[in-house]
Amino acid sequence: MKRIAFIGVGVMGTGMVRNLMKNGYEVNIYSRTKSKAEKLITEGAVWKDSIAECIQGREVIITIVGYPQDVEEVYFGEDGIIKNADKGSFLIDMTTTSPELSIAIYKEAKDRALKALDAPVSGGDVGANNGTLAIMVGGEEEAFQACVPIFQALGNNIVYQGGPGAGQHTKMANQIAIAGAVAGVCEAITYAMGAGLDVERLIETIGKGAAGSWQLTNIGPKMYKEDYAPGFYLKHFIKDMKIAQGESLRFNKELPVLGTVLDIYKALEEKGFGDLGTQGIIKHYKG
């Protein structure tokens, strides 16, 4: 399977398309804003003017868009994937979205002789650019196995999690863990700055001990340098945390740390900071 359609070429999708092309895949692309795709087009990706045109004759269709409503439109719209994909195609949604929506896509796809996988990712723009994403996959295992070479072009930690929706549930757990970690890093840096410590030295020191984490090493320096460029948008993290909170309440489980961190980020979004990276949480502590 060498012919791929890729829908959504934003912060994450751009690097992912590049890695697919580097691994010999022929990639059609479509996004709502063509200007964001210009560089990829010059590098060999083939632009199409609609979803239906983009997916025509493609064996594999990958999507990574913003919000659940975007996923619904891309899959269930008149010009969307379900109604226009060639029978037998593999549909891989790599957006972080509702597990229930992933299950709905799977069921509708199966009725139309299509094979759907939910495969959200973790690793931000760094992982997307370097081909080192963690990929959490739900759906039928046979479909997963068929798509492993594609996943290997995009990531280095690829795990089949179970049936439809299992990939999304795994990503929710991932985002819950990040919520606590990013807040902890932010508070440690806030404390260090208040104490007059050399923050760069602090991160280097505690990053080698029990406090070490991806968030500390990669996001911590951006916080104290006031580098707010998004590797992952603050507004998208809010979307993920809202989904996770809703799912946990369905299980009758209260997650107070998640709730507190979500409230902080929502307050920042209300102040107009939604397009910052997740490191923008430091603004909450700066007042």
For each residue, the residues with C-beta under 8 A, 3 or more apart:
1: 4 59 60 90 146 147 149 150
2: 24 25 26 59
3: 25 26 28 57 58 59 60
4: 1 20 25 26 27 28 58 59 60 61 62 150
5: 27 28 29 30 48 54 55 58 60 61 62
6: 9 13 16 17 20 27 28 29 30 45 54 61 62 63
7: 29 30 31 51 54 55 61 62 63 64 65 74 81
8: 12 13 31 63 64 65 66 74 95
9: 6 13 14 17 29 31 36 37 40 45
10: 13 14 31 36 64 66
11: 14 125 128 230 231 232 233
12: 8 15 16 64 94 121 124 125 128
13: 6 8 9 10 16 17 31 64 128
14: 9 10 11 17 18 36 37 39 40 128
15: 12 18 19 125 128 129 130 131
16: 6 12 13 19 20 62 64 94 128 133 154
17: 6 9 13 14 20 21 27 29 40 45
18: 14 15 21 22 40 43 129
19: 15 16 22 23 128 131 153 154
20: 4 6 16 17 23 25 27 150 153 154
21: 17 18 24 25 27 43 44 45
22: 18 19 131 153
23: 19 20 153
24: 2 21
25: 2 3 4 20 21 150 153
26: 2 3 4 46
27: 4 5 6 17 20 21 44 45 46
28: 3 4 5 6 45 46 47 48 54 55 58
29: 5 6 7 9 17 37 40 41 45 46 47 48 54
30: 5 6 7 47 48 49 50 51 53 54
31: 7 8 9 10 13 34 36 37
32:
33: 36 37
34: 31 37 38 47
35: 38
36: 9 10 14 31 33
37: 9 14 29 31 33 34 40 41 45 47
38: 34 35 41 42
39: 14 42 43
40: 9 14 17 18 29 37 43 44 45
41: 29 37 38 45 46 47
42: 38 39
43: 18 21 39 40
44: 21 27 40
45: 6 9 17 21 27 28 29 37 40 41
46: 26 27 28 29 41
47: 28 29 30 34 37 41
48: 5 28 29 30 53 54
49: 30 53
50: 30 53 54 79
51: 7 30 54 55 74 77 79 80 81 84
52: 55 56 79 80 84
53: 30 48 49 50 56
54: 5 6 7 28 29 30 48 50 51 58
55: 5 7 28 51 52 58 61 81 84 85 86 89
56: 52 53 84 86
57: 3 86
58: 3 4 5 28 54 55 61 85 86 89
59: 1 2 3 4 86 88 89 90
60: 1 3 4 5 89 90 92 147 150
61: 4 5 6 7 55 58 81 85 89 90 91 92
62: 4 5 6 7 16 92 93 94 150
63: 6 7 8 71 74 75 81 91 92 93 94 95
64: 7 8 10 12 13 16 93 94 95 121
65: 7 8 70 71 74 95
66: 8 10 70 95 236 239
67: 70 71 97 236 239
68: 71 72 97 98 101 239 243
69: 72 73
70: 65 66 67 73 74 95
71: 63 65 67 68 74 75 93 95 97 101 105
72: 68 69 75 76 77 101
73: 69 70 76 77 80
74: 7 8 51 63 65 70 71 77 80 81
75: 63 71 72 80 81 82 91 93 105 108
76: 72 73 80 82 108
77: 51 72 73 74 80 83
78: 83
79: 50 51 52 83 84
80: 51 52 73 74 75 76 77 83 84
81: 7 51 55 61 63 74 75 84 85 91
82: 75 76 85 105 108 109 112 114
83: 77 78 79 80
84: 51 52 55 56 79 80 81
85: 55 58 61 81 82 89 91 112 114
86: 55 56 57 58 59 89
87: 112 113 114
88: 59 113 114 115
89: 55 58 59 60 61 85 86 114 115
90: 1 59 60 61 114 115 116 117 143 146 147
91: 61 63 75 81 85 105 109 114 115 116 117
92: 60 61 62 63 116 117 119 147 150
93: 62 63 64 71 75 97 102 105 116 117 118 119
94: 12 16 62 63 64 119 120 121 135
95: 8 63 64 65 66 70 71 120
96: 120 168 171 175 236 239 240 243
97: 67 68 71 93 101 102 118 120 168 243
98: 68 101 102 168 243 246 247
99: 102 103 118 138 165 166 168 169 172 247
100: 103 104 165
101: 68 71 72 97 98 104 105
102: 93 97 98 99 105 106 116 118 138 164 165 167 168
103: 99 100 106 107 164 165
104: 100 101 107 108
105: 71 75 82 91 93 101 102 108 109 116 118
106: 102 103 109 110 116 118 139 164 165
107: 103 104 110 111 164
108: 75 76 82 104 105 111 112
109: 82 91 105 106 112 114 115 116
110: 106 107 113 114 115 116
111: 107 108
112: 82 85 87 108 109
113: 87 88 110
114: 82 85 87 88 89 90 91 109 110
115: 88 89 90 91 109 110 139 140 143 146
116: 90 91 92 93 102 105 106 109 110 139 143 164
117: 90 91 92 93 137 138 139 140 143 144 147 167
118: 93 97 99 102 105 106 137 138 139 164 165 166 167 168
119: 92 93 94 135 136 137 138 139 151 167
120: 94 95 96 97 135 136 167 168 170 171
121: 12 64 94 127 128 133 134 135 136 154 155 171
122: 127 133 134 136 171 174
123: 126 127 128 132 133 134 155
124: 12 127 128 218 231 232
125: 11 12 15 128 129 230 231 232
126: 123 129 130 132 218 231
127: 121 122 123 124 130 131 132 133 134 155
128: 11 12 13 14 15 16 19 121 123 124 125 131 133 154
129: 15 18 125 126
130: 15 126 127
131: 15 19 22 127 128 153 154 155 156
132: 123 126 127 155 156 157
133: 16 121 122 123 127 128 154 155 156 157
134: 121 122 123 127 155 157 158 159 174
135: 94 119 120 121 151 154 155 157 158 159
136: 119 120 121 122 159 161 166 167 168 170 171 174
137: 117 118 119 144 151 158 159 160 161 166 167
138: 99 102 117 118 119 161 162 163 164 165 166 167 168 169 170
139: 106 115 116 117 118 119 143 144 163 164 166 167
140: 115 117 143 144 163 164
141: 144 145 160
142: 145 146
143: 90 115 116 117 139 140 146 147
144: 117 137 139 140 141 147 148 160
145: 141 142 148
146: 1 90 115 142 143
147: 1 60 90 92 117 143 144 150 151
148: 144 145 151 152 158
149: 1 152 153
150: 1 4 20 25 60 62 92 147 153 154
151: 119 135 137 147 148 154 155 158
152: 148 149 155 156 158
153: 19 20 22 23 25 131 149 150
154: 16 19 20 121 128 131 133 135 150 151
155: 121 123 127 131 132 133 134 135 151 152 158
156: 131 132 133 152
157: 132 133 134 135
158: 134 135 137 148 151 152 155
159: 134 135 136 137 170
160: 137 141 144
161: 136 137 138 166 167 169 170
162: 138 166
163: 138 139 140 166
164: 102 103 106 107 116 118 138 139 140
165: 99 100 102 103 106 118 138 168 169
166: 99 118 136 137 138 139 161 162 163 169 170
167: 102 117 118 119 120 136 137 138 139 161 170 171
168: 96 97 98 99 102 118 120 136 138 165 171 172
169: 99 138 161 165 166 172 173 247
170: 120 136 138 159 161 166 167 173 174
171: 96 120 121 122 136 167 168 174 175 240
172: 99 168 169 175 176 240 243 244 247
173: 169 170 176 177 244
174: 122 134 136 170 171 177 178
175: 96 171 172 178 179 237 240 241 244
176: 172 173 179 180 241 244 248 255 258
177: 173 174 180 181
178: 174 175 181 182 215 237 278
179: 175 176 182 183 241 257 258 261 262
180: 176 177 183 184 257 258 261
181: 177 178 184 185 213 214 215 216
182: 178 179 185 186 215 219 261 278 279 281
183: 179 180 186 187 257 260 261 264 281
184: 180 181 187 188 215
185: 181 182 188 189 213 215 216 219 220 223
186: 182 183 189 190 223 279 281 282 284 285
187: 183 184 190 191 285
188: 184 185 191 192 202 206 211 216 220
189: 185 186 192 193 199 202 203 220 223 224 282
190: 186 187 193 194 282 285
191: 187 188 194 195
192: 188 189 195 197 199 202
193: 189 190 196 197 199 224
194: 190 191
195: 191 192
196: 193
197: 192 193 201 202
198: 201 202
199: 189 192 193 202 203 220 224
200: 203 204 221 224
201: 197 198 204 205
202: 188 189 192 197 198 199 205 206
203: 189 199 200 206 207 216 217 220 221
204: 200 201 207 208
205: 201 202 208 209
206: 188 202 203 209 211 212 216
207: 203 204 211 212 213 216 217 220
208: 204 205 212
209: 205 206 212
210:
211: 188 206 207 216
212: 206 207 208 209 216 217
213: 181 185 207 216 217
214: 181 217 218 219
215: 178 181 182 184 185 218 219 220
216: 181 185 188 203 206 207 211 212 213 219 220
217: 203 207 212 213 214 220 221
218: 124 126 214 215 221 222 231
219: 182 185 214 215 216 222 223 277 278 279
220: 185 188 189 199 203 207 215 216 217 223 224
221: 200 203 217 218 224 225 227
222: 218 219 225 227 228 229 277 279
223: 185 186 189 219 220 226 279 281 282
224: 189 193 199 200 220 221 282
225: 221 222
226: 223 282
227: 221 222 277 279
228: 222 276 277 279 280
229: 222 277
230: 11 125 233 234 275 276 277 278
231: 11 124 125 126 218 277 278
232: 11 124 125 236 237 277 278
233: 11 230 236 237 274 275 276 277 278
234: 230 237 238 265 268 269 273 274 275 276 277 278 280 281
235: 238 239 269 274 275
236: 66 67 96 232 233 239 240
237: 175 178 232 233 234 240 241 265 278
238: 234 235 241 242 262 265 266 269 274
239: 66 67 68 96 235 236 242 243
240: 96 171 172 175 236 237 243 244
241: 175 176 179 237 238 244 245 258 261 262 265
242: 238 239 245 246 262
243: 68 96 97 98 172 239 240 246 247
244: 172 173 175 176 240 241 247 248 255 258
245: 241 242 248 249 255 258 259 262
246: 98 242 243 249 250
247: 98 99 169 172 243 244 250 251
248: 176 244 245 251 253 254 255 258
249: 245 246 252 253 254
250: 246 247
251: 247 248
252: 249
253: 248 249
254: 248 249 259
255: 176 244 245 248 258 259
256: 259 260
257: 179 180 183 260 261
258: 176 179 180 241 244 245 248 255 261 262
259: 245 254 255 256 262 263
260: 183 256 257 263 264
261: 179 180 182 183 241 257 258 264 265 281
262: 179 238 241 242 245 258 259 265 266
263: 259 260 266 267
264: 183 260 261 267 268 281 284
265: 234 237 238 241 261 262 268 269 281
266: 238 262 263 269 270
267: 263 264 270 271 284
268: 234 264 265 271 273 274 276 280 281 283 284
269: 234 235 238 265 266 272 273 274
270: 266 267
271: 267 268 283
272: 269
273: 234 268 269 276 280 283
274: 233 234 235 238 268 269
275: 230 233 234 235
276: 228 230 233 234 268 273 279 280 283
277: 219 222 227 228 229 230 231 232 233 234 280
278: 178 182 219 230 231 232 233 234 237 281
279: 182 186 219 222 223 227 228 276 282
280: 228 234 268 273 276 277 283
281: 182 183 186 223 234 261 264 265 268 278 284 285
282: 186 189 190 223 224 226 279 285 286
283: 268 271 273 276 280 286
284: 186 264 267 268 281
285: 186 187 190 281 282
286: 282 283
287:
